[in-house]
Amino acid sequence: MNLKTLSEKLGLSQTTVSRALNGYPEVSTATRLRVEEAARQYNYRPNSRAKGLATGRSMVIGQIIPTSIQHEMVNPVFGDFVSGATQALAGHGYDMMISRVLDEDEGKVYRELHARGAVDGVILQGPLVEDPRIPLLREIGLPFIVHGRSTGEAGPYNWVDVNNRRSFQRATRFLLDLGHRRIGLLNGHETMDFARRRRAGYTEALAGAGIAPDPALMASDEMTESFGFARTRDMLALAAPPTAILASSMLAAIGVRRAIQEAGLRMGRDVSVITHDDDLSYLKNGEDVPIFTATRSSVRRAGIILAEKLVALIANPAAAPVTHMLEAELVVGRSTGPVPVKG
C-alpha cells in the first residue's frame, strides 16, 4: 500500500497522513492515533523518499571512512555495528550511506554533505584521542554522534561508548587474583581513544597491586591475528615471559592462542588469556562454554542504541548532548587459570 491509497481510505490528505506518521505537533492526537492504527492495519511502511519530501529531510545517515582507517570497512566489528545501526534506522525510514574519502578531504566532504542537505546526520567511527572531526561538525551544525569518545575533546558532543578503562581494569584484576604478575597487553593503535582507555585500566590495576608496567610486555598495532601471533611469540621468548596476556580483540586473541600452541604450551594452563569480545555474529567465542575469558559487549547492540539516539537528535536539534555508557560483562571461559607453579 502507498501513501495515496492509505490517505484515500482515511479520507485525509496525503500531507496530513504523512505529518501524522512523522509526529508533527500540528496534527491532533486523535488524528495521529487514527492514522497510526490504519498504518498498522494495512501494514503500511512509508517510502523514505516520500517521507523526505514531506519532512524536508534526506532520510539518509552518513558514515565517512577516511582512507587511513579503510580497513575498518572489512573488520567484522564494523560489519556488526552497521548491521545493528541499519536495523534501527530502517524502522524510522532512514537509509545509511557509507563513503570512503581521502583523509585530507574529510572535512570538505562533511561541509558539502551539509550544504547539499544530502544527509540528516552522521556517525563518527574510530575516534582519536585528539579528534578534529568533533569540533568541525559542531561548527558546521550537522547532527552527529560518536561511536566511542575522544579524551582530548572538552566541548559537549553526543556519544555511545563501552567503558573500556573499567573493563580492562577488571580483567587485569581478575588475572592478578589468580596470582599472575607478568601480564602482557596486546592493544589497538594507541592514537585511538578506546585503546588509550584500555591501557589506562590495565596500568591502573597493575599499580594497585604494586607492579610497574613493563614496556616489553606491551604492544599496540592494528588488531589482526598476525599481530597477536607475532607479539605473543616475542613475549614468550623473553627471559621472564608473561604468564597471562590481555588482547584487545578476538582476532588478536586467535593469534595469541596460535603462538602459545606453537611454543608447546597450553592456553589456560601455562599462559592465561583474556580478550575483548564484541559478541560478533560470525566470530563467536565458543558455544555453551566460552573459549576465551572475555570482556564482552555487543557492538551490534551499540549500533542499535546509537542509531536510535541519532534519530532522536535529528528530530530535536536543541536537545542536550546525548551520552550513553555501556558496561562490558566479564565472562569466564577456558583460557584462564591460576599462575603456573614452577616445578
C-alpha positions in Angstrom: 0.0 0.0 0.0 1.2 3.5 -0.8 0.6 6.8 0.9 -2.1 7.8 -1.6 -4.2 4.7 -1.1 -3.9 5.0 2.7 -4.9 8.6 2.6 -8.0 7.7 0.4 -9.1 5.0 2.9 -8.8 7.5 5.8 -10.4 10.4 3.9 -7.5 12.6 4.7 -4.9 14.5 2.6 -1.5 12.8 1.9 0.1 15.7 3.7 -1.9 15.2 6.8 -1.3 11.4 6.9 2.5 11.9 6.3 2.7 14.6 9.1 0.7 12.3 11.5 3.1 9.4 10.9 6.1 11.7 11.4 4.8 13.2 14.7 4.2 16.7 13.6 2.7 18.7 16.6 0.1 20.5 14.4 -1.7 17.2 13.9 -4.2 16.4 16.6 -3.7 13.4 18.9 -6.9 11.8 17.7 -5.9 12.1 14.1 -2.4 10.8 14.7 -3.7 7.7 16.6 -6.3 7.0 13.8 -3.6 7.2 11.1 -1.1 5.1 13.1 -3.8 2.4 13.7 -4.7 2.3 10.0 -1.0 2.1 9.0 -0.7 -1.0 11.3 -3.9 -2.5 10.0 -2.9 -2.2 6.3 0.8 -2.9 7.0 1.9 0.5 5.6 5.6 1.3 5.5 6.5 4.9 4.5 8.7 5.2 1.4 11.9 7.0 2.6 11.9 9.3 -0.4 8.3 10.3 0.1 8.9 10.8 3.8 11.8 13.0 3.0 9.7 15.2 0.7 7.1 15.6 3.4 9.6 16.4 6.2 12.2 18.3 4.2 14.8 15.7 5.2 17.0 13.5 3.1 16.2 10.4 5.3 19.9 9.4 4.9 22.5 8.9 7.7 26.2 9.2 6.6 29.3 7.4 7.6 32.5 8.8 6.2 35.5 6.4 6.3 38.9 8.1 5.7 41.4 6.0 3.7 43.8 5.8 6.8 41.2 3.6 8.5 39.7 1.9 5.4 40.4 -1.5 7.0 37.5 -0.7 9.3 35.1 -1.4 6.4 36.2 -5.1 6.3 36.6 -5.5 10.0 33.9 -7.8 11.4 33.3 -5.4 14.3 32.3 -2.7 11.8 30.1 -5.1 10.0 28.1 -6.0 13.1 27.9 -2.3 14.1 26.4 -1.4 10.7 24.0 -4.3 10.9 22.6 -3.1 14.2 22.5 0.6 13.2 20.8 -0.1 9.8 18.2 -2.3 11.5 17.3 0.6 13.9 17.4 3.3 11.1 15.2 1.3 8.8 12.5 1.3 11.5 12.5 5.1 11.2 12.6 5.1 7.4 16.3 6.0 7.2 18.9 4.7 4.8 22.7 4.6 5.5 25.3 6.0 3.1 28.9 4.8 3.7 31.6 6.7 1.8 35.4 6.3 1.7 37.4 9.5 1.2 41.0 10.7 1.3 42.0 11.9 4.8 42.7 15.4 3.6 39.2 15.6 2.0 37.2 14.5 5.0 36.4 18.0 6.4 35.4 19.3 2.9 33.1 16.3 2.4 31.3 17.0 5.7 30.7 20.6 4.7 29.5 19.6 1.2 27.1 17.0 2.6 25.6 19.5 5.0 25.4 22.3 2.3 23.6 20.0 -0.1 21.3 18.5 2.5 22.5 15.1 1.4 22.4 13.6 4.9 20.4 14.4 8.0 23.2 13.3 10.4 26.4 11.4 10.5 28.0 8.7 12.6 31.7 9.1 13.6 33.7 5.8 13.9 37.1 5.2 15.4 37.5 8.5 17.4 41.1 9.5 18.1 42.4 10.8 21.5 42.6 14.2 19.8 39.9 14.1 17.1 39.4 17.2 14.8 36.2 15.9 13.4 34.2 16.7 16.5 34.8 20.4 16.7 34.4 20.6 12.9 30.9 19.0 12.9 29.9 21.1 15.9 30.9 24.2 13.9 29.1 23.1 10.8 25.9 22.3 12.7 25.5 18.9 11.2 23.9 16.5 13.7 26.4 13.8 14.7 27.0 11.1 17.2 30.3 9.3 18.0 30.8 5.6 18.4 33.3 6.0 21.2 34.8 9.1 22.9 37.7 11.5 22.5 39.6 12.2 25.6 41.0 15.5 24.2 37.6 16.9 23.4 36.4 19.2 26.2 33.3 20.5 24.5 29.9 18.9 24.5 29.1 16.2 21.9 27.0 13.1 21.5 28.5 9.6 22.1 27.8 5.9 22.8 30.7 4.0 24.2 31.7 1.0 26.2 33.6 1.5 29.5 37.0 0.4 28.1 39.0 1.6 31.1 36.9 -0.2 33.6 36.6 -3.4 31.6 40.4 -3.8 31.2 41.0 -2.8 34.8 38.6 -5.5 35.9 40.2 -8.1 33.5 43.7 -7.3 34.9 42.5 -7.6 38.5 41.0 -10.9 37.6 44.4 -12.2 36.5 46.1 -10.6 39.5 43.7 -12.5 41.7 44.7 -15.7 40.0 48.3 -15.0 41.1 49.6 -13.6 37.8 52.2 -10.8 38.0 53.7 -10.9 34.5 50.7 -9.8 32.4 51.1 -8.7 28.8 48.9 -6.3 26.9 48.2 -6.5 23.1 46.4 -3.3 22.3 45.0 -1.5 19.3 46.7 1.7 17.9 47.0 4.0 20.9 46.2 7.1 18.9 42.7 5.6 19.1 40.8 6.6 22.2 39.4 3.2 23.1 43.0 1.7 23.1 44.3 4.5 25.3 41.5 3.9 27.8 42.1 0.2 27.9 45.8 0.7 28.6 44.9 3.1 31.4 42.7 0.4 33.0 45.5 -2.1 32.7 48.2 0.1 34.2 45.9 1.3 37.0 45.2 -2.3 38.0 48.9 -3.2 38.0 49.7 -0.1 40.1 47.1 -1.1 42.6 49.0 -4.3 43.1 52.3 -2.5 43.3 53.5 -3.7 39.9 55.3 -1.3 37.5 54.3 -1.8 33.8 57.0 -3.5 31.8 57.3 -2.0 28.2 58.5 -5.4 27.0 55.0 -6.8 27.8 53.0 -4.1 26.0 52.4 -3.8 22.3 50.0 -1.8 20.1 49.1 -2.1 16.4 46.2 -3.0 14.1 44.3 -5.8 15.9 44.9 -8.7 13.5 45.6 -12.4 14.0 49.2 -11.9 12.8 49.8 -9.1 15.2 48.6 -11.3 18.1 50.7 -14.2 17.0 54.0 -12.2 16.4 53.9 -10.1 19.6 53.0 -13.2 21.7 55.8 -15.2 20.2 58.2 -12.3 21.0 57.0 -12.0 24.6 57.2 -15.8 25.2 60.9 -15.7 24.1 61.7 -13.2 26.9 63.8 -14.3 29.9 60.8 -13.6 32.1 57.9 -14.3 29.8 54.3 -13.4 30.7 52.1 -15.9 32.4 49.0 -14.1 31.2 48.0 -11.8 28.2 45.3 -9.3 27.6 44.2 -8.9 24.0 42.0 -6.1 22.6 40.2 -8.1 20.0 39.1 -11.7 19.2 41.2 -11.6 16.1 44.4 -10.8 18.0 43.4 -13.4 20.7 43.3 -16.1 18.0 46.9 -15.2 17.1 47.8 -15.3 20.8 46.4 -18.9 21.0 48.4 -19.9 17.9 51.7 -18.6 19.3 51.1 -20.3 22.7 50.4 -23.7 20.9 53.4 -23.3 18.6 55.6 -22.7 21.7 54.5 -26.1 23.0 52.4 -24.6 25.8 48.7 -24.8 26.6 46.4 -21.8 26.9 44.7 -21.7 30.3 47.3 -23.8 31.9 50.7 -22.4 31.0 49.5 -19.0 29.8 46.2 -17.4 30.6 44.4 -15.2 28.0 41.6 -12.6 28.3 40.3 -10.8 25.2 37.7 -8.2 24.4 34.7 -9.9 22.7 32.3 -7.7 20.7 29.8 -10.7 20.5 30.2 -10.9 16.8 27.7 -12.7 14.6 30.4 -14.6 12.5 33.2 -14.9 15.2 31.6 -16.4 18.2 33.5 -17.1 21.4 32.5 -20.8 21.6 29.1 -22.1 22.4 28.0 -23.1 25.9 31.4 -22.6 27.5 33.4 -19.6 26.1 36.8 -20.4 24.5 38.2 -17.2 25.9 37.6 -15.5 29.2 36.5 -12.1 27.8 35.2 -8.6 28.5 32.0 -8.9 26.4 29.9 -6.0 25.0 27.7 -6.4 21.9 28.8 -4.0 19.1 25.5 -4.7 17.3 23.6 -3.5 20.3 25.8 -0.4 20.4 24.8 0.3 16.8 21.1 0.0 17.6 21.4 2.3 20.6 23.5 4.9 18.7 21.1 4.9 15.7 18.1 5.4 17.9 19.7 8.3 19.7 20.9 10.0 16.4 17.3 9.9 15.0 16.0 11.5 18.2 18.7 14.2 17.9 17.7 15.0 14.3 14.1 15.3 15.4 15.1 17.6 18.3 18.3 19.5 17.4 18.0 21.7 20.5 18.2 18.7 22.9 21.0 18.5 25.4 24.0 16.3 24.4 23.3 12.6 24.5 25.7 10.2 26.2 25.3 6.5 26.8 27.9 4.3 28.6 27.8 0.6 28.1 29.4 -1.7 30.7 31.2 -4.8 29.5 30.5 -8.2 31.1 33.4 -10.4 32.3 32.7 -13.9 31.1 34.9 -16.7 32.3 36.0 -19.2 29.7 38.6 -22.0 29.3 41.5 -19.6 28.6 42.4 -18.6 32.2 43.7 -20.4 35.2 46.0 -19.9 38.2 49.5 -18.8 37.6 51.5 -22.0 36.8 53.6 -23.3 39.6 57.3 -23.8 38.7 58.4 -27.3 39.4 
